[in-house]
Amino acid sequence: MSLIADLGPDSRATALAAMAGTEVDVLVVGGGVVGAGVALDAITRGLSTALVEQRDYASGTSSRSSKLVHGGLRYLEMFDFGLVREALQERGLLLTRIAPHLVRPVPFLYPLHKTWERPYVGAGLALYDGMAMVGKYDMGVPKHKHLFRRQVARMAPDLRTDHLTGAIRYYDCQVDDARLVMNIARTAAAYGAHVASRTKVTGFLREGERVVGAALRDLENDVDLEVRAKVVVNAAGVWTDEIQDLVGGRGALRVEASKGIHLVVPRDRIRSEAGFITKTEKSVLFVIPWGRHWIIGTTDTPWNLDLAHPAASKADIDYVLGHVNTLLKDPLDHEDVEGVYAGLRPLLRGEVEATSKISREHTVVAPVPGLVLIAGGKLTTYRVMAKDAIDVAARSLDGGVRESITDRVPLLGAHGFETRTNQRATLARASGLHISRIDHLLGRYGGMVDEVLALLTERPELAEPLIHADDYLVAEVVYAATHEGARHLDDVLTRRTRISIETFDRGVLAAPQVADLMAGALGWDQARVEEEVDHYLRRVEAERQSQQMLTDQEADEARVQAPEGPWAV
């Protein structure tokens, strides 16, 4: 692809200068999956577009999900067939066309305890598979299969089968959610969108009742600026209410934050060829394969404390461990947990429904002229949400606005992915890397693997693995800073890589080496390196303390003792 596709060290300043220097058609507030999707939808329709995010891309909800691209099997029981069908079609589109380098099928076992469950669950999964086949996009994954107890025992030796009648294996898909968001933002920037992280909206520009732009603060340089826009689209997720307050409370949406926590444990703690899914009294429990790890979650509980730093409490961790241990022959304990992360889902507020019962369907409103709000939804359906938001925004724009084409716009890295995958042995020989390393790079960068390998040609020392996080190459840290918009240490340890949850020390030992590598790419002096490392270490310690607290309130109080700053995790 000949597009300029990097978010290098100078791109942010260039983007801020460009958006402040002219009126744009669309200004997007929020750099999560929906905001990035809105920016891509707008720019590919021919609209001049700017995107601002107050922290790092995907720093909130969009990096703390279950990392699943799925239809939402649980919503079949709610008879939410429209949502399931839409999500399954988006799943197929992501897997086969938009992001085949990032999205991949993953098998799950649905354990059956009672004889009557087999026809009931089987019918649901048949409907699930059937919905995925309806429409323009093939599901792209194998169909479900019924298994008997002996087959289950062979496939999952550590799963308790003494109380099972069997299981049903079915497929969904998974994705590194933060990497998906960053790639969407990079793709939008490659097509001409002005994209800037660490930029906070402090107010809206008004002409009478109409919103005509936003006042921004560059948090990196403590500089205020204004951006004029024909329409502003707010995609701030759980911060939607706060954005609405900036227009005097003139909003039509109320968003409820629901906390979900996940545990990460080593893959060898559970022997199984597939993940698991089972219902709990409050939510759904997933045990999800994740490279050399398992992700286990989630909870689904109301959260009305610090939106920026949702905290996992000891009670949350005990709850997840307690439920997963009902499935396992050898129980897990706190010593098995490598990482813990907590995220907030932005749910449209219901009248009397429990948090776990509120549908993920989204809503788009225009409460005042020139302002569009979008909330709800889920990771899998981000593209539909973005399309709907720009469809509403188009009413504020002069002249005709073209139809959305994002169902036909592959993300950066999708182009050339299959070819490079077929050439993996050749790439391994040429680079001197083991073929498993090439597979790792292809799964993260797709067709852009050549850009990473070019760094190794220029600087062979970058081919070494990180000393305390050897799943990742040194080159990946440098590439994150030079191409992927990483500006602070936690951007790399928490989102460009997943070192913060994939190592028992939460990335503490890797932090100095990663900071030194970033310093070379971003021009940091030694004082800045030490500041970044110190900040990260104190954040990790605060998270550890919160996870020793029993209640949400206690965990939140422990969590917010960590230092604040524009680069807060």
C-alpha positions as CSV (number, residue, x, y, z in Angstrom):
1,M,0.0,0.0,0.0
2,S,1.4,3.4,-1.0
3,L,-0.4,5.3,1.7
4,I,1.5,7.1,4.4
5,A,0.5,4.8,7.3
6,D,2.5,5.7,10.4
7,L,1.6,7.7,13.5
8,G,5.2,8.7,14.1
9,P,6.6,11.1,16.7
10,D,5.9,14.2,14.6
11,S,2.4,13.1,13.3
12,R,0.5,14.3,16.4
13,A,1.8,17.9,16.2
14,T,1.2,18.0,12.5
15,A,-2.4,16.7,13.0
16,L,-3.1,19.3,15.7
17,A,-1.8,22.1,13.6
18,A,-3.8,20.9,10.6
19,M,-7.1,20.6,12.5
20,A,-6.6,24.0,14.2
21,G,-5.8,25.7,10.9
22,T,-9.1,25.0,9.0
23,E,-12.7,24.0,9.5
24,V,-13.2,20.3,9.2
25,D,-16.4,18.5,8.2
26,V,-16.3,16.1,11.2
27,L,-14.6,16.3,14.5
28,V,-14.7,13.0,16.4
29,V,-14.3,13.0,20.2
30,G,-13.0,9.7,21.6
31,G,-10.2,7.3,20.4
32,G,-11.8,4.0,21.3
33,V,-13.0,1.5,18.8
34,V,-16.2,3.5,18.0
35,G,-14.4,6.9,17.7
36,A,-11.7,5.4,15.4
37,G,-14.4,3.7,13.4
38,V,-16.3,7.0,13.0
39,A,-13.2,8.7,11.8
40,L,-12.5,6.0,9.2
41,D,-16.1,6.0,8.0
42,A,-16.1,9.8,7.6
43,I,-12.8,10.1,5.9
44,T,-13.6,7.3,3.4
45,R,-16.8,9.1,2.5
46,G,-14.8,12.1,1.4
47,L,-15.4,14.2,4.5
48,S,-12.5,16.1,6.1
49,T,-12.1,14.6,9.5
50,A,-10.3,15.1,12.8
51,L,-10.1,12.7,15.8
52,V,-9.0,13.6,19.3
53,E,-8.5,11.3,22.3
54,Q,-7.7,12.6,25.8
55,R,-5.4,9.6,26.6
56,D,-4.0,6.9,24.4
57,Y,-6.0,5.1,21.7
58,A,-8.1,2.3,23.2
59,S,-7.0,3.3,26.7
60,G,-10.5,2.8,28.1
61,T,-13.1,0.2,27.4
62,S,-11.6,-0.8,24.0
63,S,-8.4,-2.4,25.4
64,R,-10.1,-4.1,28.4
65,S,-12.7,-6.4,26.7
66,S,-12.9,-10.1,26.6
67,K,-11.1,-9.7,23.2
68,L,-13.9,-11.6,21.4
69,V,-15.4,-10.8,18.0
70,H,-18.7,-12.6,18.5
71,G,-22.4,-12.6,18.0
72,G,-23.3,-12.7,21.7
73,L,-24.7,-16.1,22.3
74,R,-26.3,-15.0,25.5
75,Y,-28.5,-12.6,23.6
76,L,-30.4,-15.4,21.9
77,E,-31.9,-16.2,25.2
78,M,-33.1,-12.5,25.4
79,F,-34.6,-13.0,21.9
80,D,-32.4,-10.2,20.7
81,F,-32.1,-11.8,17.3
82,G,-31.4,-8.6,15.4
83,L,-28.4,-7.8,17.4
84,V,-27.0,-11.3,17.2
85,R,-27.5,-11.5,13.4
86,E,-25.9,-8.1,12.9
87,A,-22.9,-9.0,15.1
88,L,-22.3,-12.3,13.4
89,Q,-22.3,-10.7,10.0
90,E,-19.8,-8.1,11.3
91,R,-17.7,-11.0,12.7
92,G,-17.6,-12.6,9.3
93,L,-16.7,-9.3,7.6
94,L,-13.8,-8.6,10.0
95,L,-12.5,-12.2,9.7
96,T,-12.6,-12.4,5.9
97,R,-12.2,-8.9,4.6
98,I,-11.5,-6.0,7.0
99,A,-9.0,-7.4,9.4
100,P,-8.0,-11.0,8.6
101,H,-4.6,-10.4,10.0
102,L,-6.0,-9.5,13.4
103,V,-9.1,-11.6,13.8
104,R,-9.0,-15.4,14.0
105,P,-11.4,-18.2,14.9
106,V,-11.2,-19.8,18.3
107,P,-13.0,-22.9,19.5
108,F,-15.2,-23.1,22.6
109,L,-16.8,-26.0,24.5
110,Y,-20.2,-25.4,25.9
111,P,-20.4,-28.1,28.7
112,L,-23.7,-29.9,29.1
113,H,-24.9,-31.0,32.6
114,K,-28.4,-32.2,31.9
115,T,-29.8,-34.4,29.2
116,W,-32.4,-31.8,28.2
117,E,-29.6,-29.2,27.6
118,R,-28.3,-30.9,24.4
119,P,-31.4,-30.2,22.2
120,Y,-31.9,-26.8,23.8
121,V,-28.3,-25.5,23.5
122,G,-27.9,-27.4,20.2
123,A,-30.9,-25.6,18.7
124,G,-29.5,-22.3,19.8
125,L,-26.1,-23.0,18.3
126,A,-27.7,-24.2,15.1
127,L,-29.6,-20.8,14.9
128,Y,-26.3,-19.0,15.8
129,D,-24.5,-20.7,12.9
130,G,-27.5,-20.1,10.6
131,M,-27.6,-16.4,11.3
132,A,-24.0,-16.1,10.5
133,M,-24.6,-17.5,7.0
134,V,-27.5,-15.1,6.2
135,G,-26.7,-12.1,4.0
136,K,-23.6,-11.1,2.0
137,Y,-20.9,-12.4,4.3
138,D,-20.0,-16.0,5.0
139,M,-19.4,-16.8,8.6
140,G,-15.8,-18.0,7.9
141,V,-15.7,-20.4,10.9
142,P,-16.6,-24.1,11.3
143,K,-20.1,-25.1,12.4
144,H,-20.8,-26.4,15.8
145,K,-20.4,-30.1,16.7
146,H,-21.9,-32.3,19.4
147,L,-19.4,-34.2,21.6
148,F,-19.9,-36.9,24.2
149,R,-18.2,-37.1,27.5
150,R,-15.3,-39.3,26.3
151,Q,-14.6,-37.0,23.4
152,V,-14.7,-34.0,25.8
153,A,-12.2,-35.7,28.1
154,R,-9.7,-36.2,25.3
155,M,-10.1,-32.7,24.0
156,A,-9.9,-31.0,27.5
157,P,-8.1,-33.3,30.0
158,D,-8.3,-30.7,32.8
159,L,-12.1,-30.2,32.4
160,R,-14.2,-32.0,35.0
161,T,-16.4,-34.5,33.1
162,D,-17.8,-36.5,36.0
163,H,-20.9,-34.3,36.2
164,L,-21.2,-33.7,32.4
165,T,-23.3,-35.5,29.8
166,G,-21.0,-34.1,27.1
167,A,-20.5,-30.7,25.4
168,I,-21.0,-28.8,22.2
169,R,-18.0,-27.3,20.4
170,Y,-18.6,-24.1,18.5
171,Y,-16.5,-21.3,17.1
172,D,-16.3,-17.6,17.6
173,C,-13.4,-15.2,16.9
174,Q,-11.0,-13.2,18.9
175,V,-8.8,-10.1,18.4
176,D,-6.3,-8.0,20.3
177,D,-8.8,-5.2,20.9
178,A,-6.2,-2.4,21.4
179,R,-4.4,-3.4,18.3
180,L,-7.6,-3.4,16.3
181,V,-8.4,0.2,17.5
182,M,-4.9,1.4,16.7
183,N,-5.0,-0.1,13.2
184,I,-8.4,1.6,12.6
185,A,-7.0,4.9,13.7
186,R,-3.9,4.4,11.5
187,T,-6.0,3.5,8.5
188,A,-8.1,6.7,9.0
189,A,-4.9,8.7,9.3
190,A,-3.5,7.0,6.1
191,Y,-6.5,8.2,4.2
192,G,-6.1,11.8,5.4
193,A,-7.8,12.1,8.9
194,H,-6.0,14.3,11.4
195,V,-5.5,12.1,14.4
196,A,-4.2,13.2,17.8
197,S,-4.0,11.4,21.2
198,R,-3.5,13.2,24.6
199,T,-5.8,15.9,23.6
200,K,-8.8,16.7,25.8
201,V,-12.1,18.5,24.9
202,T,-12.6,21.3,27.4
203,G,-15.7,22.9,25.9
204,F,-17.7,23.4,22.7
205,L,-17.7,26.3,20.4
206,R,-21.2,27.7,19.9
207,E,-23.0,30.0,17.5
208,G,-26.4,30.4,19.1
209,E,-27.7,26.9,19.7
210,R,-25.4,25.3,17.2
211,V,-22.2,23.5,18.1
212,V,-19.5,24.7,15.6
213,G,-16.4,23.0,17.0
214,A,-14.6,22.3,20.3
215,A,-12.0,23.9,22.6
216,L,-9.1,21.5,23.1
217,R,-6.2,21.2,25.4
218,D,-2.9,19.6,24.2
219,L,-2.1,17.6,27.4
220,E,1.5,16.9,26.2
221,N,2.4,20.6,25.9
222,D,-0.2,22.4,28.1
223,V,-1.4,24.3,25.1
224,D,-5.0,25.3,24.3
225,L,-6.4,25.4,20.8
226,E,-9.8,25.5,19.0
227,V,-11.0,23.3,16.2
228,R,-14.0,24.4,14.1
229,A,-16.1,21.7,12.6
230,K,-19.4,21.5,10.8
231,V,-20.4,18.6,13.1
232,V,-18.9,17.1,16.2
233,V,-19.5,13.4,16.9
234,N,-19.1,12.4,20.5
235,A,-18.0,8.7,20.9
236,A,-16.6,9.0,24.4
237,G,-18.2,5.8,25.8
238,V,-18.5,5.9,29.5
239,W,-17.6,9.6,29.5
240,T,-20.7,10.5,27.4
241,D,-22.5,12.1,30.3
242,E,-19.4,14.3,31.0
243,I,-19.3,15.5,27.4
244,Q,-23.0,16.2,27.5
245,D,-22.4,18.4,30.5
246,L,-20.2,20.6,28.4
247,V,-23.3,21.6,26.4
248,G,-25.2,22.4,29.5
249,G,-26.6,19.0,30.0
250,R,-28.4,19.2,26.7
251,G,-28.1,15.5,26.0
252,A,-30.5,12.7,25.2
253,L,-28.4,9.8,26.4
254,R,-27.6,8.4,29.8
255,V,-24.8,5.9,29.9
256,E,-24.3,3.4,32.7
257,A,-20.8,2.0,33.4
258,S,-20.7,-1.7,34.0
259,K,-17.5,-3.2,35.3
260,G,-16.0,-6.4,33.9
261,I,-12.8,-7.9,35.2
262,H,-10.6,-10.6,33.5
263,L,-7.8,-12.8,34.8
264,V,-4.9,-14.0,32.8
265,V,-3.2,-17.3,33.6
266,P,-0.5,-19.4,31.9
267,R,-1.7,-21.8,29.2
268,D,-0.2,-24.8,31.0
269,R,-2.5,-24.3,34.0
270,I,-5.4,-25.7,32.0
271,R,-4.9,-28.5,29.4
272,S,-7.5,-28.1,26.7
273,E,-7.6,-27.7,22.9
274,A,-10.6,-25.3,23.2
275,G,-11.9,-22.6,25.5
276,F,-15.0,-22.9,27.7
277,I,-18.2,-20.9,28.1
278,T,-20.7,-21.3,30.9
279,K,-23.5,-19.2,32.4
280,T,-23.2,-17.8,36.0
281,E,-25.9,-16.3,38.1
282,K,-24.9,-12.8,37.0
283,S,-23.2,-13.1,33.6
284,V,-21.3,-15.5,31.3
285,L,-18.0,-17.0,32.1
286,F,-15.5,-17.4,29.3
287,V,-12.2,-19.2,29.4
288,I,-10.5,-18.0,26.3
289,P,-7.2,-19.2,24.6
290,W,-4.8,-16.3,24.3
291,G,-1.4,-17.4,22.9
292,R,0.6,-18.9,25.8
293,H,-2.2,-17.8,28.2
294,W,-5.8,-18.1,29.1
295,I,-8.1,-15.1,29.6
296,I,-10.9,-15.8,32.2
297,G,-13.8,-13.5,32.8
298,T,-16.0,-11.7,33.2
299,T,-18.0,-10.0,35.9
300,D,-20.8,-7.6,35.1
301,T,-21.5,-5.2,37.9
302,P,-22.5,-1.5,38.2
303,W,-19.6,1.0,38.6
304,N,-20.1,4.5,39.8
305,L,-16.5,5.4,41.0
306,D,-13.5,6.6,39.0
307,L,-14.2,6.1,35.3
308,A,-10.6,6.5,34.3
309,H,-9.3,3.7,36.6
310,P,-11.8,0.9,37.2
311,A,-10.4,-1.3,39.9
312,A,-10.5,-5.1,40.3
313,S,-11.2,-6.0,43.9
314,K,-10.3,-9.2,45.7
315,A,-14.0,-10.1,45.7
316,D,-14.0,-9.8,41.9
317,I,-11.0,-12.1,41.6
318,D,-12.4,-14.6,44.0
319,Y,-15.7,-14.6,42.2
320,V,-14.1,-15.5,38.8
321,L,-11.8,-18.1,40.4
322,G,-14.7,-19.6,42.2
323,H,-16.7,-20.1,39.0
324,V,-13.9,-21.3,36.8
325,N,-12.9,-23.8,39.5
326,T,-16.3,-25.5,39.3
327,L,-15.2,-26.6,35.7
328,L,-11.7,-27.7,36.5
329,K,-10.2,-30.9,38.0
330,D,-7.3,-28.9,39.5
331,P,-8.5,-25.6,40.9
332,L,-6.7,-22.3,40.2
333,D,-5.7,-20.0,43.0
334,H,-4.3,-16.4,43.3
335,E,-0.7,-17.7,42.7
336,D,-1.7,-18.8,39.2
337,V,-2.9,-15.4,38.1
338,E,-0.4,-13.6,35.9
339,G,-2.5,-10.5,35.2
340,V,-5.7,-8.8,36.1
341,Y,-7.5,-6.1,34.1
342,A,-10.8,-4.2,34.7
343,G,-12.8,-2.4,32.1
344,L,-16.1,-0.5,31.9
345,R,-18.7,-1.2,29.3
346,P,-20.8,1.8,28.3
347,L,-24.4,0.6,28.5
348,L,-27.5,2.7,27.7
349,R,-29.2,3.2,31.1
350,G,-32.3,1.1,31.6
351,E,-35.2,1.9,33.8
352,V,-35.4,-1.2,36.0
353,E,-33.1,-3.7,34.3
354,A,-30.1,-5.2,36.1
355,T,-26.8,-4.1,34.5
356,S,-26.1,-7.6,33.1
357,K,-29.5,-7.6,31.4
358,I,-29.2,-4.4,29.4
359,S,-28.8,-5.0,25.7
360,R,-25.6,-3.8,23.9
361,E,-27.6,-2.2,21.1
362,H,-26.5,1.3,20.4
363,T,-28.3,4.6,20.0
364,V,-27.4,7.7,18.0
365,V,-28.9,11.1,18.8
366,A,-28.4,14.8,17.8
367,P,-29.5,16.7,21.0
368,V,-28.4,20.1,19.6
369,P,-27.6,21.3,16.0
370,G,-24.0,20.3,15.1
371,L,-23.6,17.7,17.8
372,V,-24.1,13.9,17.4
373,L,-23.9,11.5,20.3
374,I,-23.4,7.7,20.0
375,A,-23.4,5.2,22.9
376,G,-24.0,1.6,23.6
377,G,-23.1,-1.2,21.3
378,K,-20.1,-3.5,21.5
379,L,-16.6,-4.1,20.0
380,T,-17.9,-6.4,17.2
381,T,-20.4,-3.9,15.8
382,Y,-18.2,-0.9,15.9
383,R,-18.4,-0.4,12.1
384,V,-22.2,-0.4,12.1
385,M,-22.2,2.1,15.0
386,A,-19.7,4.4,13.1
387,K,-21.8,4.2,9.9
388,D,-25.0,5.1,11.8
389,A,-23.2,8.1,13.5
390,I,-22.1,9.5,10.2
391,D,-25.5,8.9,8.6
392,V,-26.9,11.2,11.3
393,A,-24.1,13.7,11.1
394,A,-24.7,14.0,7.3
395,R,-27.9,15.9,8.1
396,S,-25.7,18.8,9.4
397,L,-23.5,18.9,6.3
398,D,-24.2,20.8,3.1
399,G,-24.6,18.8,0.0
400,G,-24.9,15.1,-0.5
401,V,-22.8,12.7,1.6
402,R,-21.8,9.4,0.0
403,E,-22.9,6.1,1.5
404,S,-20.6,4.3,3.8
405,I,-18.0,2.0,2.2
406,T,-16.2,0.7,5.2
407,D,-17.5,-2.8,4.6
408,R,-15.1,-2.7,1.6
409,V,-12.2,-0.9,3.2
410,P,-9.5,-3.3,4.6
411,L,-7.5,-2.1,7.5
412,L,-3.8,-1.5,7.1
413,G,-2.0,-4.8,7.3
414,A,-4.9,-6.8,5.6
415,H,-3.5,-6.2,2.2
416,G,-0.7,-8.7,1.5
417,F,-1.4,-10.7,4.7
418,E,-2.3,-13.9,2.9
419,T,0.6,-13.7,0.5
420,R,3.1,-13.0,3.2
421,T,1.6,-15.9,5.3
422,N,2.2,-18.2,2.3
423,Q,5.8,-16.9,2.2
424,R,6.5,-17.3,5.9
425,A,9.3,-19.8,5.4
426,T,11.0,-17.4,3.0
427,L,10.6,-14.5,5.4
428,A,12.1,-16.6,8.2
429,R,15.2,-17.5,6.1
430,A,15.7,-14.0,4.9
431,S,15.4,-12.4,8.3
432,G,17.2,-15.1,10.4
433,L,14.1,-15.4,12.7
434,H,12.5,-18.6,13.7
435,I,9.3,-19.3,11.7
436,S,7.3,-19.0,15.0
437,R,8.5,-15.5,15.3
438,I,7.4,-14.7,11.8
439,D,3.9,-16.2,12.6
440,H,3.9,-13.9,15.7
441,L,4.7,-10.8,13.6
442,L,2.2,-11.7,10.9
443,G,-0.5,-12.0,13.5
444,R,0.2,-8.6,14.8
445,Y,1.2,-6.6,11.7
446,G,-0.2,-8.6,8.7
447,G,1.1,-7.3,5.4
448,M,3.0,-4.5,7.3
449,V,5.4,-7.2,8.6
450,D,7.9,-5.9,6.0
451,E,8.1,-2.6,7.8
452,V,9.1,-4.4,11.0
453,L,11.6,-6.6,9.2
454,A,13.1,-3.6,7.5
455,L,14.1,-2.3,11.0
456,L,16.0,-5.6,11.5
457,T,17.9,-5.0,8.3
458,E,18.9,-1.5,9.4
459,R,19.6,-2.5,13.0
460,P,20.2,-6.3,13.5
461,E,20.3,-5.9,17.3
462,L,16.5,-5.2,17.1
463,A,16.0,-8.9,16.3
464,E,16.6,-9.9,19.9
465,P,13.7,-10.7,22.2
466,L,13.0,-8.4,25.1
467,I,15.0,-9.7,28.1
468,H,12.0,-10.0,30.5
469,A,9.2,-10.4,28.0
470,D,10.6,-12.7,25.3
471,D,7.3,-13.2,23.4
472,Y,8.1,-9.8,21.9
473,L,11.1,-8.6,19.8
474,V,13.0,-5.4,20.6
475,A,12.0,-4.2,17.2
476,E,8.3,-4.2,18.2
477,V,8.9,-1.6,20.9
478,V,10.8,0.7,18.4
479,Y,8.1,0.2,15.8
480,A,5.4,1.1,18.4
481,A,7.1,4.4,19.0
482,T,7.9,5.2,15.3
483,H,4.8,4.0,13.6
484,E,2.0,3.3,16.1
485,G,1.6,6.5,18.1
486,A,3.0,5.2,21.4
487,R,4.1,8.2,23.4
488,H,4.5,6.8,26.9
489,L,5.8,3.7,28.5
490,D,2.4,2.3,29.5
491,D,1.2,2.8,25.9
492,V,3.7,0.0,24.9
493,L,3.5,-2.2,28.0
494,T,-0.3,-2.1,28.3
495,R,-1.6,-1.7,24.7
496,R,0.9,-2.0,21.8
497,T,2.0,-5.2,23.6
498,R,0.2,-7.0,26.4
499,I,3.3,-7.4,28.6
500,S,1.4,-5.8,31.6
501,I,-1.0,-8.7,31.8
502,E,1.1,-11.5,30.3
503,T,3.9,-11.6,32.8
504,F,3.7,-12.4,36.5
505,D,5.6,-9.2,37.4
506,R,3.1,-7.1,35.3
507,G,6.0,-5.8,33.1
508,V,8.0,-4.3,36.0
509,L,11.3,-6.0,34.9
510,A,10.8,-5.2,31.3
511,A,10.0,-1.5,31.9
512,P,13.6,-0.1,32.0
513,Q,14.6,-1.8,28.7
514,V,11.4,-0.7,27.0
515,A,11.8,2.9,28.2
516,D,15.4,3.0,27.0
517,L,14.3,1.8,23.6
518,M,11.5,4.3,23.4
519,A,13.9,7.0,24.4
520,G,16.0,6.4,21.3
521,A,13.0,6.7,19.1
522,L,11.3,9.7,20.8
523,G,14.3,11.7,22.0
524,W,13.8,11.3,25.7
525,D,16.7,12.3,28.1
526,Q,17.6,10.1,31.1
527,A,15.4,12.1,33.5
528,R,12.4,11.4,31.3
529,V,13.2,7.7,31.1
530,E,13.4,7.6,34.9
531,E,10.1,9.5,35.2
532,E,8.3,7.1,32.8
533,V,9.6,4.0,34.6
534,D,8.7,5.4,38.1
535,H,5.3,6.3,37.0
536,Y,4.6,2.9,35.6
537,L,6.0,1.1,38.6
538,R,3.8,3.1,41.0
539,R,0.8,2.4,38.8
540,V,1.4,-1.4,39.0
541,E,1.8,-1.2,42.8
542,A,-1.5,0.7,43.1
543,E,-3.2,-2.0,41.0
544,R,-1.8,-4.7,43.2
545,Q,-3.0,-3.0,46.3
546,S,-6.5,-2.5,44.9
547,Q,-6.6,-6.3,44.1
548,Q,-6.1,-7.0,47.8
549,M,-9.1,-5.0,48.8
550,L,-12.5,-6.7,49.3
551,T,-14.9,-4.0,48.1
552,D,-15.1,-1.8,45.0
553,Q,-14.9,1.3,47.2
554,E,-11.7,0.1,49.0
555,A,-10.2,-1.0,45.6
556,D,-10.9,2.3,44.0
557,E,-9.4,4.2,47.0
558,A,-6.2,2.1,46.7
559,R,-6.1,2.4,42.9
560,V,-6.3,6.2,42.8
561,Q,-3.3,6.6,45.1
562,A,-1.1,6.2,42.1
563,P,0.4,9.3,40.4
564,E,-1.7,11.1,37.8
565,G,-0.6,12.7,34.6
566,P,-1.5,13.0,31.0
567,W,0.0,9.5,30.4
568,A,-2.0,7.7,33.1
569,V,-2.7,4.1,32.3
